[in-house]
Amino acid sequence: MNLTVRLLLLVALAVLPVLGIAVYNEHALRQSREAEVRAEVLRLTTQATAEMRQIIEGVQRLAATLSQTSVVQEASTGPAAAQACADFLVKLRREFPGDIEVGVAKLEGDVVCTSRGTTNSGRVVGSHLRRAAETGSFVVGGYGAGRGGERFLSFAYPIRNSEGQTIGAVLPGLGLEGLTRRLRERFAGLEVTLAMADRDLTYLLRLPSDDTGLVGKPARPESQRLASLADKGPFEVGGNANARFIAAIASLTMSPDSAGRPDLLVAIGLSRDAAFAPIDAASRRSVVLLVTSLVLALIAAIIGGRYFVKAPMQGLLSAAVRWREGDYSRRIEVQGGEFGALGTALNSMAGEIERREQLRATLINELNHRVKNTLTTVQSLAAQSLRGKEPEQAQDAFMGRLFALSKTHDVLTRENWGFAALREVIDEVTRPHRENGLDRFEIAGPDLNLQPSTALSISMAVHELCTNAMKYGSLSGPAGRVAITWEVTPGTEAEHLELRWQESGGPPVAEPQHKGFGTRLLERAIARELNGSVEIRYEAGGLVCIINAPMPRNEDRPGERPATAAAHPLTRADIQAA
């Protein structure tokens, strides 16, 4: 990730709190608006229900008054009385025009007279006449349609004679066209959808218009299920064309025989899109402002970073490249500010490294001489310890093993401890175990140069595995073999070296009850030194050991000078921990 990307990410992180506040405000504003819309829907539903209650109470008072008049009570006594009743109702309608038609009917259902001047004009359709006679009270009927196409909401009020017996009923009909017009005027200017249904869930009216032809038709099953939400507060429901509405349903009961079945259902819904349109517009403006601010901030970060951060950083990187190549005379020329202070500190460090490199070369030569002397002494002591106790062949093998350990130091010394070829390290460590010209090792892998710390750790690991194979593994028998392979796989930050030790042809292996020093040294100390992992598996065919270690991208390739990296050789604490 380059510096420009990091600066852009930093700006983006700086904008995140502002974005979080904007999102929180948006959420709070929408919740507040949601509560307001729900309260408004509930208020309008209550208002519409109260309006209908007032209208129906007026119809009830009219019917009660007409039932007490003698001309209505005597309408069923003969043709003359029926005509007198019809003339009376026509006159009454002329003097008090409105949207109500009135009829008078016998208990048997025969219509005696109507406010249209007709007599004996048919029979009553619906159960409201029977209900009024049974309850002896005013009842609300349902949707009805006349012969001329007029549509109305029916009612019934019982007519009693002087003995208190029910002899018929006054049948008012509230015209739905006039009712629709009245409610449209009452809710003018409000973007609401209003629907009303009778006790049988047949639509009576729909506002703002009945463009779908629902009036006079029963509600669809999904709408009928919504009737159970009556008087339970606002809820959200879907409409046509994926529209969403916040709605409420209120019930109106005025008949004594309702038995939990309301006479009317009044539903009002507000379009969610219309209710939240101002908030949506404000949200879009906020998004535009935020995006614009973010773009401007990113542009400023790119320009400012190029002049105030990237240019000084390039000077630091240029000096670092020269130092990596071994030219410690290169100095950083950045003046002022934090980069200037950092440049001064790094210049001082480069001078100190140059001095230490010279000292390191001297110390390595001296150390190499002393290590060789130490190994020579160990060989001599081993020879004296084995003389007379073991065959000469065993003595040579023991001395060869010790000599092989010194080969890794020789490989590093030849390159002034700069790098060591992996294949050469493995060849030198396994050489003592190739007795009598019998090579039981299969070594395969690409040419690869290792840094000193990695080479020493791999050398120690292979030596421990060889020793274990000689004692207990495949090399302890005549037919055993060992395959040592490795490969380098790419990674996001570093390449990975995977070295595999595979034994075969030896005695059966099983996981030991207790891990020895060699196993613990491999799994703990060497894995820690390599900053990787060491996996040991006791498979049926033979022991398998997989060493996985990260390699920096500047790890050396054959024929190239590797970058100098700080080595972390095994310490006494590492060995004690193992």
Protein Blocks (a to p, Z undefined) as FASTA:
>chain_A
ZZklmmmmmmmmmmmmmmmmmmmmmmmmmmmmmmmmmmmmmmmmmmmmmmmmmmmmmmmm
mmmmmmmpmklmmmmnomklmmmmmmmmmmmmmmmgcjbdcddddfkopafbdckopahi
bccedjklmmmmmnopacdddddddfkopacdddddddddfkopafbdcdddddfklmmm
mmmmmmgoiacddddddfkopafbdcfbdfkopgopacdfklmmmmmmgonapaddddeh
hiacddddddddfbfklnopafbdcdddddfklmmmmmmmmmmmmmmmmmmmmmmmmmmm
mmmmmmmmmmmmmmmmmmmmmmmnopakbccddeehjklmmmmmmmmmmmmmmmmmmmmm
mmmmmmmmmmmmmmmmmmmmmmmmmgopacfklmmmmmmmmmmmmmmmmmmmmnoombcc
fklmmmmmmmmmmgghiacbdcddddddddfklmmmmmmmmmmmmmmmmmmmmmlpmkbc
cdddddddddfkbccdddddddehiacddddfbdcfklmmmmmmmmmmnopaddddddfk
bccddddddddfkbccehiacdddddddddfklmmmZZ
